Amino acid sequence: MPSSAVRIVFKETFLNRLENQVDYISLDSPTRARKFKNDLLARIREVSKNPYKYRKSIYFDSPQIRDLIFKGYTIVFRITDERIEVFGFVKYQSSVSD
């Protein structure tokens, strides 16, 4: 079980999809886009406290891969001994990463 000082690593697939979504939201409201991104990143930082409290991923058959649900979006992350890797960001896409 990871300790409370587990480092969170954001993979390129997650960052690209997040930026695309923030860009899309900003077309309507740049302020809302910034708030969405800040609130989402704050929620992801909370994962390191107790990563196993989140549901086992519906996309993968592994107890180390979990789903965080945020405003209808699914953020998929992998728990390892050294870190938490955030790699998936899904709402309407058919797959977790590109």
Buried (B, 14 or more C-beta within 10 A) or exposed (E): EBEEEBEBBBBEBBEEBBEEBBEEBBEEEEEEBEEBBEEBEEBBEEBBEEBEEBEBBEBBEEEBBBBBEBEEBBBBBBBEEEBBBBBBBBEEEEEBBE
